Amino acid sequence: MPDKNEEKQKGILAKIEGYVFKKLSASPIVNKITPEKEEEISDNLVRLISKYQLGGLFGGFFEVLKPFSIIFSNVIMLPVSPFLYFFGVDGFRYVDFFEKSDNIERLQEKLKKLT
């Protein structure tokens, strides 16, 4: 016969699971990024890179990343993206952003204009 504490624990876990599932299912995760949001993300990244004067470093990094962008976004960024919410960053949008190699080319062009 189940103990009351076990039932209480199962109830709490079910509530947590329901909350997390509701949060994840409420926000579109896969390829739901708008062109306006892509532009905003690219502007933010270029502004951050130029602020710390890392244009040369990231120019080479983006050149290497371009052919592997879908692998980078799904293997490296996707597992990290839920934790980026603690820093106020919508990580899933960045996964969608880096999944397209066109966005990486856009970043490179903007960095070249600044240098």
C-alpha angles and dihedrals in degrees: 000000000000118000120237090241091055091051090048091051092049089050093052092047090049090052092049092047091049092049094049092045091049092050094048095044092046093058116062108236111177121067096326096128118128124222089246091055090047089054092048093050093048091049091050093049094047091048091051094046093048092046091062093036095240097136096120094048095048092041089064092040092053091048090056092041097052098083092042098042096119091049092047093050096047102036102036108020101037096062091046097044098085089057092053089071088073087064094046095256122129095227097184090059090055089051089054090045096052092043090076117069089204089069091054090052088051089053091050092050092050091048091051090052091054095050 
